Amino acid sequence: MTKLVHFSPRTELSRMQRDFDSLFSTFFPTTASDESNEEVVSWHPRIDLVETTEAFELAMDLPGVSKEDLTINLHEGILSIAGERTAHALEETDSVVRFERPSGRFYRSFTLSNKIDEKGIEARQENGVLLVRLPKLEASRPRKIAIK
C-alpha cells in the first residue's frame, strides 16, 4: 500500500531557514550589548508574549538554567534578560552521539510600552520556564463606562 504525503513548500522553506539559522549562529555568534559590557551569546531562548487586559505576560523556556544564573534588568524602558546554561560535563571516555540542546550565554531584550507599571514587574521560575508579568498602568487598562 502506498502512503501519500502532502508536500508543503512553506513547511520545507521554514525547516531550511531554521537549519541555516542554526548553521550560521554556530559560526557567527551574535553579541549582546548592555551598557556594562558586550559579550558573545551562543543561543536565544524561545519566548511567548501574551497581552491580557491587566498585563503583558512573558514566558521564556529556560530548562536547566537556575535562577542564580539569570539576570533581569530594567533600564530606560528596556527589559533585558541574560544568563547561562552550562554544558553537560563529559568524561574522557565518553563519546558524544548527539548534542542538540544549546548551552552557553544568552541575552534577550525587549523595549517596553509606556503602558507598563515598571514598579509592579514580577518574575518567577516554574518548571524550567521563566515567567515575567508586566502589569499595565491603571490608566491604560480598558474600563466600562456606565450609561446614566
C-alpha positions in Angstrom: 0.0 0.0 0.0 1.3 3.4 -0.9 1.3 6.2 1.6 0.6 9.7 0.3 2.5 12.6 1.9 1.2 16.1 1.4 4.0 18.4 0.2 4.1 21.9 1.6 6.7 24.3 0.2 6.1 26.6 3.2 7.0 23.8 5.7 10.1 22.9 3.8 11.3 26.5 3.5 10.7 27.0 7.2 12.8 23.9 8.0 15.6 25.1 5.7 15.5 28.6 7.3 15.9 27.0 10.8 18.7 24.9 9.6 20.6 27.8 8.0 20.0 30.0 11.1 21.4 27.2 13.3 24.4 26.8 11.0 25.2 30.5 10.8 24.7 31.1 14.5 27.3 28.4 15.2 30.0 30.1 13.0 29.0 33.7 13.6 27.7 34.2 17.1 25.9 37.3 17.9 26.9 39.8 20.5 24.7 41.2 23.3 25.2 44.7 24.4 24.0 46.1 27.6 25.6 49.2 28.9 28.1 47.5 31.1 29.7 45.2 28.6 29.4 43.5 25.3 29.6 39.7 25.2 29.1 36.9 22.8 25.9 34.9 23.1 25.6 31.4 21.8 21.8 30.9 21.8 18.4 32.6 22.1 15.7 31.1 24.3 12.2 30.9 22.8 9.6 33.2 24.3 5.8 33.6 24.3 4.5 37.1 24.9 0.8 37.5 25.7 -1.2 40.7 26.3 -4.2 40.5 28.7 -6.4 43.3 29.9 -4.3 43.5 33.1 -0.7 42.9 31.9 1.8 41.6 29.4 3.0 38.1 30.3 6.3 36.8 29.0 7.2 33.1 29.2 10.8 32.1 28.3 11.9 28.5 28.0 15.0 28.0 30.2 15.2 24.3 31.2 18.5 23.6 33.0 19.1 27.3 34.0 18.9 28.1 37.7 17.6 31.4 38.9 21.1 32.2 40.2 22.4 32.1 36.6 19.8 34.6 35.5 19.9 38.4 35.4 16.9 40.6 34.7 17.4 44.3 34.3 15.2 47.2 33.5 16.9 50.4 32.2 15.3 53.3 30.3 12.3 51.2 29.2 14.3 48.2 28.1 13.8 44.9 29.9 16.9 42.6 29.4 17.2 39.0 30.4 20.6 37.3 30.4 22.0 34.1 31.7 24.0 31.0 31.0 23.3 27.3 30.7 26.3 25.1 31.3 27.0 22.2 29.1 26.9 18.6 30.4 30.3 17.6 31.7 31.8 14.7 29.7 34.2 12.1 31.0 37.3 11.5 29.0 35.9 8.1 28.0 32.5 9.5 26.9 31.7 9.7 23.2 29.1 12.2 22.0 26.4 10.7 19.9 24.3 13.8 19.5 24.2 17.3 21.1 21.0 19.3 20.3 20.4 21.3 23.5 22.2 24.7 23.3 24.5 25.8 26.1 26.5 28.9 26.9 25.4 32.6 27.3 22.2 34.0 26.1 20.7 37.5 26.1 17.2 38.9 25.1 16.0 42.4 25.4 12.5 43.9 24.9 11.5 47.6 24.6 8.6 48.1 26.9 5.5 50.1 26.1 4.8 53.3 28.1 1.7 51.5 29.3 3.8 49.3 31.7 3.8 49.9 35.5 7.6 49.4 35.9 7.4 49.1 39.7 5.0 46.2 39.5 7.1 43.9 37.3 7.4 40.4 38.8 9.4 37.4 37.8 9.3 33.7 38.9 10.6 30.4 37.6 8.4 27.4 37.2 9.3 24.0 35.8 12.1 25.4 33.6 10.1 28.4 32.4 10.8 32.0 33.4 7.6 33.9 33.8 7.7 37.7 33.8 4.5 39.6 34.5 4.5 43.2 33.3 1.4 44.9 34.7 -0.3 47.7 32.7 -0.8 51.2 34.3 -4.3 51.6 35.5 -4.9 54.5 33.1 -4.1 52.3 30.1 -6.5 49.4 31.1 -9.8 49.2 29.3 -12.8 50.2 31.5 -16.5 50.1 31.2 -18.4 53.3 31.3 -21.8 53.3 32.9 -24.7 54.8 31.0 -26.8 57.2 33.0 
